[in-house]
Amino acid sequence: MSTQQPRSSLFTKTREGAATQWPDPRLSRRGLVLSGGAALAASAAGCSFFSTENDSGEAGGDKGKEAPMLAERVEAGELPPVEERLPKEPLVVKATEAIGRYGGTWNSAVTGASDGPWLWRTINDGHLLERSRDWTEIRMNVASAFEPNADASEFTITLREGIKWSDGTPLTTSDVEFAYADVALNAELTTAVPPELSSLDGTPAELEVVDDFTFIVRFTGPKPLFRDDMAVGVAGQRFTMYPRHYLEQFHPTYNPAADDEAVAEGYDGWVSRFTALGNLWNFQWENPDLPTLLPWICKKPVTDADYALFERNPYYWKVDEEGSQLPYLDEVRFNVIADVETMFAHAVNGDYEFHSRHFNDNAHRADAVDGEEAGGYTIIELEGTYSSDMNIAFNLNHADAGLRKVFQDKQFRIAMSHAINRRELIDVLWSRVGEPTQAAPRPESDFYDEDFATQYLEYDPDLAAQTLDAAGYAAGAGGARASADGTPLEFTVTVADDALLGTVWLDALDMIKDMWAAVGVTLHVNGQPRENWQAGVDENQYDLTVWTGDGGAIDETVAVQWYMCGGPSGGALFARQWSAHYTLNGAQDDEMLEPPPAPVVEQQDLYDQFLAEPDPAARAEIFKQILAVAKEQFYAVGTVRGQGSWAVASKRLHNFGGPMPENPSYGTPGPAAPEQWWLEPA
């Protein structure tokens, strides 16, 4: 559903420049894309940043205004003085514990190039706005001003004057214009306009450049959550992630030879080269030449076999309370370790200054606690935010009509839930610590509904069998069941076995396989690398799958994919096609096997109302209606809410601030502001 629109209808310039025609992308209106973290910021700086006075007596008392490694480069004539590298009013970051000292390496690990989310969580920055550590406040970041009009249909945004890319080139609205016009609205680079940049009716926003540092974003109607969008994840960096002065050379609008050059360099064409060198999907991790706004910049990409290395950005635009340029740490190193047990062995040996990924489950907790003293680290508890550690999603959009009918049967899903012995899972795999739960908001959530969270949890194989009998799934010879049309109740669960809880999921499903066999249902378990799993899900080639229960707390109204057909990262795993119908505004309806049923449409209409409602209390009431439908429809099966994950933090590390939520929208540990972490000398 694409119509050609003139560029001038979407983009207005108050400076000189002719409007030209550009391609209209497939529209995406409402799925929220949130995968990353924000950094902790404080008030704007005063006028005494470059004073050399320091009477604090803290660790940073004699540190000077920049890191020694940068001062040496200034002395050698390789860099301008620090006051010329910082913005006119740098952003001041308040120390979590104490003003720090310069130096040291933060060692961590990734499983490989596909482990970009951990780099995104740890060293990312550049959002227009950012969330506070406790997630209650949205504050200025790259933007120094962010003003909505009366109905939140128009936002006037001012960039922090003097911020520079990591190569020293100033960040201006020219970069904003390029990011919007030449990336977000280029149908070859971005197949659907990002929802945060679209009006609620699917129309792309209008961008007006006022001057070098001010721009206006206009929507066709109220969009009160645009401010929230600009504070988190990829959404908050749509305008500030693409350095125009560098990327123009790879774009045919500015370089007519871009496609020929790309082919000559071994790419399929200009799009693949721009995507690779602009890091459209892997962000700032794989091209050391790409200028960024990060605290540390890539020196050795994660695609290298042994480790990735990021070194302090000499043009980073934040300072501490004494006016000293951040970050404190010289570099961040990510060792590439594919095997989780090897990664864990390094952790208990004290090789990581901070790490909270892959091995931080209940199975490793006791050994990690035992190793604290010898390893010189502390175990930091992370606050759980998932509804369940493993939700089960039957594919309601299955390509096979027989299985599709089975999976869409609520009574079948209820029976499968009653056939799971969750207490046994907790005793065997969750170290006897956990609670049975469905895919519903957690008790800590403002949206908690005890009936929703506890329905159909009772382990009762007799009740499960009776429910299957009543629904027409008769048991044949040997007890194996089939539907009335002869479809066997035999299917395969595909598992991303290298995901955070992949090993636990495989073990749990092996146990569930036996539990379901007892009621006549045959389950096969197929563990796959995450890339293969993702491809199967994207291509609708799976019977059922599992994932963590995103949206249990903190981000319930954003990570909605377990409650309705919508949400980030492709939408609901239980119905990807119905999700795409909504989030892509019908752009992929030709692939849809069946139109969404009335309850799905009702929720999607309610979510439209939610997104347009300016009053927070009214929004909450609308979301409760969405949850009421989810409760009634019982789209997905929850299992166990465990104790929560944990992190290892070196006893030499300061300013991380202790416990924090574990949540992909939160981007743990991003809001704890790693740029102001510092290390005591070894």
RAZI-V871121 format. One record per residue. SS is DSSP state (H for helix, E for strand, C for the rest). D_CENTER is the distance of its C-alpha to the mean C-alpha in whole Angstrom. Layout:
BEGIN
ss->[SS	SS]
d_center->[D_CENTER	D_CENTER]
END
This chain:
BEGIN
ss->[C	C	C	C	C	C	H	H	H	H	E	E	E	C	C	C	C	C	C	C	C	C	C	C	C	E	C	C	C	C	C	C	C	C	C	C	C	C	C	C	C	C	C	E	C	C	C	C	C	C	C	C	C	C	C	C	C	C	C	C	C	C	C	C	C	C	C	H	H	H	H	H	H	H	H	C	C	C	C	C	C	H	H	H	H	C	C	C	C	C	E	E	C	C	C	C	C	C	C	C	C	C	C	C	E	E	E	E	E	E	C	C	C	C	C	H	H	H	H	H	H	H	H	C	C	C	C	C	E	E	E	C	C	C	C	C	C	E	E	E	C	C	E	E	E	E	E	E	C	C	C	C	C	E	E	E	E	E	E	C	C	C	C	E	C	C	C	C	C	E	C	C	H	H	H	H	H	H	H	H	H	H	H	H	C	C	C	C	C	C	C	E	C	C	H	H	H	E	C	C	C	C	C	E	C	E	E	E	E	C	C	C	C	E	E	E	E	E	C	C	C	C	C	C	C	H	H	H	H	C	C	C	C	C	H	H	H	C	C	C	C	C	C	H	H	H	H	H	H	H	C	C	C	C	C	C	C	H	H	H	H	H	H	H	C	C	C	C	C	H	H	H	H	H	H	H	H	C	C	C	C	C	H	H	H	C	C	C	C	C	C	C	C	C	C	E	E	E	E	E	C	C	C	C	C	C	E	E	E	E	E	E	C	C	C	C	C	E	E	C	C	C	C	C	E	C	C	C	C	C	E	E	E	E	E	E	C	C	C	H	H	H	H	H	H	H	H	H	C	C	C	C	C	E	E	C	C	C	C	C	C	H	H	H	H	H	H	H	H	H	C	H	H	H	H	C	E	E	E	E	E	E	E	E	C	C	C	C	C	C	E	E	E	E	C	C	C	C	C	C	H	H	H	H	H	H	H	C	C	H	H	H	H	H	H	H	H	H	C	C	C	H	H	H	H	H	H	H	H	C	C	C	C	E	E	E	C	C	C	C	C	C	C	C	C	C	C	C	C	H	H	H	H	H	C	C	C	C	C	C	H	H	H	H	H	H	H	H	H	H	C	C	C	E	E	C	H	H	H	C	E	E	C	C	C	C	C	E	C	E	E	E	E	E	E	E	C	C	C	C	C	H	H	H	H	H	H	H	H	H	H	H	H	H	H	H	H	C	C	C	C	E	E	E	E	E	E	E	C	H	H	H	H	H	H	H	H	H	C	C	C	C	C	E	E	E	E	C	C	C	C	C	C	C	C	C	C	C	C	C	C	C	C	C	C	C	C	C	C	C	C	C	C	C	C	H	H	H	H	H	H	H	H	C	C	C	C	C	H	H	H	C	C	C	C	C	C	H	H	H	H	H	H	H	H	H	H	H	H	H	H	H	C	C	C	H	H	H	H	H	H	H	H	H	H	H	H	H	H	H	H	H	H	C	C	C	E	C	C	E	E	E	C	C	C	E	E	E	E	E	C	C	E	E	C	C	C	C	C	E	E	E	C	C	C	C	C	C	C	H	H	H	C	H	H	H	C	E	E	C	C	C]
d_center->[28	28	31	32	31	33	31	33	32	28	29	31	33	35	36	38	36	37	35	35	33	30	28	27	24	23	21	18	18	16	13	10	7	4	1	4	7	11	14	17	20	23	26	27	30	34	36	37	34	37	39	40	41	39	41	38	39	35	34	33	37	38	35	36	34	32	31	34	33	32	36	37	36	37	41	41	40	37	35	36	36	33	34	34	30	29	28	31	30	27	24	26	23	25	25	24	27	29	30	29	31	30	29	28	25	22	22	19	18	16	18	18	16	14	12	10	7	10	11	8	8	12	14	12	13	15	13	16	16	14	14	17	16	17	15	18	19	17	19	20	19	19	21	24	25	23	26	26	29	30	29	25	26	26	24	26	24	25	24	25	28	29	25	25	23	24	27	29	28	28	25	26	26	27	23	22	25	24	20	21	24	24	20	18	22	23	23	23	20	18	19	18	18	14	15	14	17	19	22	22	24	23	24	23	23	26	25	28	29	31	32	30	28	28	26	26	24	26	25	27	27	25	21	21	17	17	17	14	12	13	12	8	6	7	10	11	12	14	17	17	16	19	22	25	27	26	24	27	29	27	27	30	31	32	33	35	35	31	32	35	33	30	32	35	32	31	28	29	29	27	24	23	24	22	19	20	21	19	16	15	12	12	12	15	15	18	21	23	24	22	22	19	18	17	19	20	20	20	24	23	21	19	20	24	25	25	23	21	22	21	23	24	23	27	26	23	24	23	26	27	30	33	31	31	28	25	23	26	24	26	23	21	21	19	22	21	22	21	23	22	25	26	23	24	27	26	24	28	30	28	26	23	23	20	17	15	14	16	19	19	20	23	25	25	25	29	29	27	29	32	31	30	33	34	31	31	27	26	24	22	21	17	17	16	14	14	17	18	17	18	18	21	20	23	23	25	25	27	29	32	33	35	32	30	33	32	29	29	32	31	33	32	29	31	33	30	29	32	33	30	32	29	31	32	28	28	31	31	27	26	29	30	27	25	26	26	24	23	19	20	19	20	23	21	20	22	22	23	26	28	29	26	25	28	29	31	30	33	34	37	38	41	39	37	40	41	39	38	42	42	39	42	40	43	44	46	48	46	44	41	40	40	39	42	42	42	38	38	35	34	30	28	24	22	20	17	19	17	14	14	17	18	22	22	21	24	26	26	26	29	30	29	31	34	34	33	36	39	38	39	35	34	31	30	27	26	23	22	19	16	17	20	18	15	18	20	18	18	21	22	24	23	25	23	20	18	14	13	14	11	12	15	15	13	11	14	14	11	10	13	13	16	18	19	18	15	12	9	9	12	13	15	16	20	20	18	21	22	18	18	22	20	17	19	22	24	24	23	26	29	27	26	29	30	29	27	29	30	28	25	26	27	23	22	25	24	20	22	24	21	20	23	24	25	26	23	26	27	23	23	26	25	21	24	26	23	22	26	26	23	26	29	27	25	23	22	23	22	23	23	21	21	22	19	17	19	19	21	23	26	28	29	25	26	24	20	22	22	20	16	14	12	9	5	5	8	7	10	12	11	13	16	17	17	20	22	22	26	28	31	33	34]
END
